[in-house]
Amino acid sequence: MKKPATQLPSRQQILDWIAQNPGDPAKRDIARAFGIKGPLKIELKRMLKAMETEGALEKKARRYGAPGELPAVAVLQVTGPDRQGDLFATALEWEGEGEAPRILVMTAKEDPALGAGDRILVRLTKVEGEGHSHTARLIRRIGQGARRILGLFRKSTEGGRILPIDKGETKEWLVGRDATQNARDGELVEAELVGKRESMGLPRARIIARLGDPGAPRAVSLIAIHQHGIPDDFPDDVVMEAERQEPAPLGDREDLRHLPLVTIDPADARDRDDAVLAHADTDKTNPGGHVIWVAIADVAHYVRPGSLLDREARKRGNSTYFPDRVVPMLPDRLSGDLCSLHQGVDRACLAVCMRIDAQGNKISHRFTRGLMRSQASLAYEAVQAAVDGRPDAQTEPLLEPVLRPLYAAYDALKRARAVRQPLELDLPERRIILSDEGKVVSVAFKERYDAHKLIEEFMVLANVAAAEELERVKRPLLYRVHEEPSLDKIDALREVAEASGFVLAKGQVLKTQHLNNLLRQAEGSDFDELLNLTTLRSMTQAYYDPRNLGHFGLALRSYAHFTSPIRRYSDLIVHRALILGHGWGDDGLSRDDIEVLAETAKQISDTERRSMAAERDTTDRYLASWLSDRVGAEFTGRISGVQRFGLFVRLDESGADGLIPIREIGREFFHYDPDSQTLMGADTGLTLGVGLRVTVRLTEAVPVTGGLLLELLSVEDKGLPSGRAARTRKSFSRGKGRSHRPSDRPGAKSRKITRKPR
């Protein structure tokens, strides 16, 4: 044990010791090093304070270090990646002279994805002769950047307030007079929280961007783009790199221009990344079989690993689609031109030729890198009309040689699908039609033709072939993974099914065919849409992963995304893997691609979810805008969700979802039972659960948030009981006379009571 010191060390001794022991030691570390105890610790404190005042030492929190030096462990704020994709950060507590040092963040495979504004705890290493002063190794992420909000600015003499447009946000933010950026009253703004949020009062913010009139045409999707942080402008150097690209020559490619490949897309499609062809198999060993070609735009030829285009595409992850615009993954020179399989022009492609038997089972496949020329750019509606006997000038000459063979191959694939039994959900997709000014003209459900299903089946087959081919040549890839639902979610689905009078058996390994049997039971009944929607909600979210964990929904063992590299980065990775596996060029999957494959999978899974949320929010806002002129009108619908705070109802006419707050449901207390997904009136026994048909009145529609508020008028065409005055218990049955009172269920748990204001 070190003997206690009898006198203080000199100032130079302290400075020498600190230099030899980096890491910003605390006062107790210095005292321990020199054996200082008792009254001498007070004298040491005075000495250190004097040295700090003179500038010989710098106090950082409760630690000491040489002035202008960063500690070995520090908190940084990520500033974002540079153009080369390297991630940089700055120290949050820099107090030296000049600008804060530039720090390169060295991430490992297991580290979380970091973005601009994230705060991180790191271990620093000083470097010399680089464009940065330190490298940082992540210890942990300790917080996100400054919280931001999108809202409407309301001006006042003190500055103003920001009214949030997010349905989940209720508190307003105060803006000081010096932080308004001269925003006008009623303008849409983006702001960030400033200072520490006080326990009392409203949070304070400063406006960082003015986004204009929220009621202007096309503003709805702009709100979602900003709210979800979707990059919607390409950097100039990325655009320039795209503009320099030239059409790919034939070179070593297989010449496929003699094949009558056609594209079939929505009538308003701008990018066409897949072309198809089918014909009868002439091989006598495969009677009744078919040959199917699927050719996909060769994006990998233009977007090479490590290029500016590649980094930007990876950052975006995918294209995002709104009713009024598309935020593409690639600049228009590629997505709308060189990589789009337009009619009558030569285009580079990766193609797969697949042979199937008469029952639709794939016998073999062959991949090639080729050059193709589309014979026609067709729309789903026109193709279906031609096959149904109403061809037009474009489709009539293609009907016998091209279209009918496509449908013959599709008939075989349908037979294989019936055996495989992928999940057969039937949920109509809404189509929001806008005027030229960006106003909602109508909301309808998209018609779904066999032409849609044909293309889907061809793409599924090609995706399976891609996954199997890469497994064969032993090259890494990104699988599209869809894991089976959790037991809790299946139990919840079973509750809804039984309450609706249907059966989902227990005690068996769950397969998609069991869910399909349930959906067939409900088909054509009043509970058809409900069971489809509830089944969808019980599913896990699909994602990308370098590991093959199967695809539950499609009932497939190996599945990858190969068919849409213009709009999905995952498909570009699969294309590069095929190029590497077959030695088709130097633009295949790179070593860097392989090293960060797991990180890429997480990144693009996250961007996909971001796009889905933005698209969903935009649809909600457009629906609220369309319904805002009909406040006070009555609608029919079904209860689609039950929560402690009220009921969610999906309206029949538009598919819009609205909330009935619990205060609008009669004049009594309601028990909430999460197991049975019901609210039950304490006085009347009125039991409300998922699937019940209701009539509601629209009381509020807020386009800027997408929120709809409803008032409950009747349930199953019966008026509501009147509360405490009605002592006769009344339960609306959802199927076959079954009682739905939570207390009637065996082993029912005790329920909290939600008290409604009177």
ABEGO torsion letter per residue (X at the ends): XBBBBABBBBAAAAAAAAAABBGGBBAAAAAAAAGBBEAAAAAAAAAAAAAAAAGABBBBEABBBBBGBBBABBBBBBAEBBAAGBBBBBBAABABBEBBBBBBBBBBAABBBBBBGBBBBBBBBBBBGBABABBBBBABBAEBBBBBBBBBBBBBAAGEBBBBABAABABBBBBBAAAAGGBBBGBBBBBBBBEBBBABEBBBBBBABBAEBAABBGAAAAAAAAAAGBBABBBAAAAAAAAABBBBBAEABBBAAABBBBBBBBAABABBABBBBBBBBABAABBGBBBBBBBBBBAAAABBBGBAAAAAAAAAGBBBBBAABBBBABBAAAAABAABBBBGBBBBBBBBBBBBBAAGBBABBBBBBBBBBBABBBBAAAAAAAAAGBBBAAAAAAAAAAAAAAAAAAAAAAAAAAAAGBBBBBBBBBBBBBBAAGBBABBBBBBBBAAAAAAAAAAAAAAAAAAAAAAAAGBBBBBBBBBBBBAAAAAAAAAAAAAAGBBBBBGBBBBAAAAAAAAAAABGBAAAAAAAAAAAAABBBBBBBABBAEBAAAGBABBBBAABAAABAAAAAAAAAAAAAAGAEAABBBAAAAAAAAAAAAAAAAAAAAAAAAAAAAAAAAAAAAAAAABGBBBBBBBABBBAAEBBBBBAAAGBBBBBBAAABEBBBBBBBAAAGBBBBAAAGBBBBBGBBBBBBBABBBAAAGBBBBBBABBGGBBBBAEAABABBBBBBAEGGBBABAAABBGBBBBBBBBBBX
